[in-house]
Amino acid sequence: MRFDSSSLTPLGRSLRRFALALFAVLIAACSTFKVGYNNADLFLVHALDRYVSLTSEQEKLVRQRMASVMEWHRATQLRDYSAFIHRARAELDGNVSPAEVIEFSEGVSARLLALGERIAPDFAALALTLSRGQIDQLERKLSDDDAKARRETAEEMKKAVDARARKYAERAEFWLGKLNPQQLEIVRASLAGRPADSMYWIDARERRNKALVALLRRIQAERPPTEAAAGWIRAYFAELAQPSDAKLRARAEAFRRDNARLIAQLVNSATPEQQAHLDQRLDTFAAEFGHLANRGG
């Protein structure tokens, strides 16, 4: 996991606190996630329209499909998330090892893959309606986004390790509160002692986007049955989770190991004040899982 708006930060002295914060990121980037969750169809339509200019029929399809997905997710997944958190609390305590970080991260990934499995037919239904012009528009937008991300990342990589460490730490502090000098040095030493990851992630992003465009062009050209298209989409998600290319897979695994070591170090160095800050964040997320599952959010 990375210390950014969509991934986990150091969590506390015990692994149960670590488990809670890691899992909270599964559906939330900030404390306003309840609003986003309850309006997921609106956000999705807006996001898709930016990239492919949906027709009125496609917008209706997205809303209908999303309503079904959200009903399933609320009824089956949110309670599983809560149970996952409670098991971690009951079973895991003491100092955190990198292996435990990776194991828990794999549990989160499995739940994300379950979501991908569920939405594949809905993704396929929309993909089968896309025109060549809409896919061309998507390709241009993704290319522009990739170019911007590459420029910004190149500028970021010019900065000294100390500057990158401060930025990394700032993202962690949403969950943990202010890091102390010793923790900042842990972050700095970790970044200085391993290859820069930023361009790796940019390369991976560009490969992912190109593969998506190629997949949509194949669906648009061949017009397979919905279930066949869903199978292609599931394969796309599976490739993202576990690259078939041995070099790419090894690089991803090396990153996970490096980051797991850093997370474990920071978790085990948390102060009582940081634990209290984290607990407050986690209590909010844990309560909202239950509210959303019961349609109370």
N, C-alpha and C positions, 0 to 999 in steps of 0.2 A: 504494500500500500504506500502511496505517496502522501507527503504532508501538504496537500493542497485542498481546494474547496470540495473535492469529491472523494477524499481518502482520509485515512485515519492518522491520528497524532498520538504521542505518548500519553499514557492513561493513569498511572497511579502505581502504588506499591504492589498491589495484588493483581493477579491475572483476571480475576472476576471483574475488576474495574476496567481492565484492558478490553475484555470481551465486550462489555457494554458499549464502550465508545466506538470500537471497531464496527460493531453491528449497527449502531445508530446511523452510520454513514451510508448504509445500504440503501436507505430511501431518503436521506436528508443531507443537505449541504449547510443548512443553517436552521435557526430556531423557528423560521416561518414555514417549515415544510408542510405543516398541516393545511395551510391555505393552498399551497401548491398541489397537495394530494387531492384535496376535495374539488379542485378545479383542473384536474389533469387533462380533461378533454379539451378545455379552452387553450391551455398552454401548448398542447400537442398540435392542435389545428393551426395556431399562430406560428409555431416553429416550422411545420411542414409547408405552410403557405409561403414562408420566406424563401424556401428552397425550390419549390416546384409549382407555385401559384395554383393552388387547388381549384378545381371547378366546384360548383355548388353541389353536384352529385357526389364528388369525392369528399367534400367536407361532411356531407350527411353520412357517408359510409364510415368515415373516421369516427364521428361522434357515436354512431350506433355500435361500432366494434369496440370502441374505448369503454363505453358503458358496460358492455359484457365483461371486458377484461377487469375493470375496476370492481365489479360485483364479485368476480372470482377471487381477485386479490384480497379484497376486504374479508371475504368469507373464509378463505383458506390460508392465506399467507401471513397476515398480520399476527394471528395467534401462534403460528409456527415461529415467527420472529421472537415473540415474547417467550415462548418455551425455550428457544435457543439461548436467549439471554439468561433465563433462570437456571438452565443446566450449567452454563458456564459459571454462574455465581456459586452453585452448589458444589461443583466438581473441581474447580481450579482456584488455587490460592498460592501464596508465597511468591518467590522470585520468578520472573518470567524468563524463559529461554527462547532463543530464536526459533527453535523447532516448534514450540507452542504457538508462537506468533504465526508461523506459516500454517500450522494445522488449523488454527481458527480462521485465518484468512481463506483457506480452502473451503471451510464451511460457508462463509459468506459468498464465495464465488459459486458454490453449488446452488445457492438460492437465487442468485442472479441468472444462472443458466436455466433454472426452472421457469423463471419469468420469460426468458427468451423462448423456451419451448412452447409456452402458452400463447405468446403473441405471434408466433411464426405464421399460422394461418391467416391472421388478421393483416399482418404485413404483406403476405402474399396476395390477399384480396385487393389491397390498395395497389400493389405493384402491377397487377394485371390490368389496371385501369390507366396507368401512366402512358402518356404519349412520348414519342421520340423527342419532341420539343421540351417537354417537362424534364426528361432525363438529361438533355443537353443543358438546361438551366441549372439542374442540380450539380452537374459536373463543373460548370463554371463557378458556381458559388463555393463548392468545396475546394476547388483549386485556388480561388481567391483567399479563402480562410487559411488554407495550408501555407500559402505564400506569406501571409501576414504573420502566422505563427512562427514560421521559419526565420523571418526577419527579427521578430522580437526575441526569439530564443538565441539567435546569433549575438544580439546585443547583450543579452543576459550573460552569456558565456564569456564575454570579454571582461566581466567584473571579477574582482579578486574573490578568493575563496571566502574571505570574511564577509563580503557583501552578500554572496549567495547563501551563506550560513544564516545571516540575519533574516533574509527573506524566507528561508525554509522554516526558521524558528517562529517567525511571525504567524505563519499559517498554523503551526502547532498550537499557538497560544490561545486560539479560539476555544480549544478544549481544555487545556491545562492551566491557562493563566500565564503570568509572566515567568519566563525561564530564567534561571539564575546563571551566573557566569560559568559555573562548572558544566551546566547542561549545554550552554552555548558552545563551549569548547568540545563537548562530545559531538555535537552536530558538525562543527568545523572539522574536527579530526576525521570524521566519517567521510565527509565530502572530499577532503584533501587526499584521503587514502584510497580512493577508488575512481575509476573512469567517470567523466561527466556523463550523466544519463540523459541530459536534455535532448541532444540531437538524436539519440536512439529513439526517444518517444516521438519526436517529430517524424522520423523515418517510418515508424510503426503506424502513426496516424495517416500518413500519406498512402502507405500500402493498404490500410484498412479502407480508406475512402475510394481508392482506385478499384479495389475488389468489389465494393458496394456498387459502384457505377457499372462495372462489368456484369455483375449479377443482374441488375435491373435491365440492362440491355439484352441479356440473354432471355429473361422472362418476357420482355416486350417483343422480341423477335420470334420466340418459339411458342408463346402462348400455351404453356402447359396447363393441365388441370391444377386447381388450387392446391390440392394436397401435394402434388409433385413440386410446385413452386415453394411450398412451405418446407419441404425436405431440403431444397437447395438453401433456403434461408437458415434452417437449423445447422446445416453444414458450415455456413458462413460464420454463425455464432460460435460453433465448436472450434473453428480455426482461430478465431480471436482468442479464445480461452486457452488453447493448446496448439501453437503453430506446428504445422507438419514439417517445416524446414528445421533441420537439426540445429543449425547455427542460430536461427532466431529463437528457437526453444531454449537453447543453452543460455543465450543472452538474457532472456526473460527470467529464467531460473536464477541466474547470477544476481540480477537486480533484486529479486525477491529475497535472496539470502542476505545481501548487503543491507537492504532496508530492514529486514527482520532483526538483524543484529543491532542496528541503530535504535529501533523501537524498543527492543528489550533493554538496552542500556538506559534509555530515557525513562522507561516505565519504572525501572528499579531504583532510579535516583529521585523520584518525585517526593516533594515535601508534604507535610500535612496540609498546608494551605493549598497546594496544588491539587491534592486529593479532594479537598472540600469543593474547590472550584469545579473540578470534573464531576463530582457526585451531583452537584446542582444541575449541570448540563444533562447528565444521564438520567436523573430522576424525571426531568421534563420530557425527554424522548420516550422513556419507558411508559410514562403515563399516557402519552399521546398515541402510542401503539394501541393501547387498550381502548382509548376513546374512539379511534378510527375504526377498529374492528367492530365496535358496537354501534357504529354510525353516530357516535356522539361528538365527532370532531368537526 
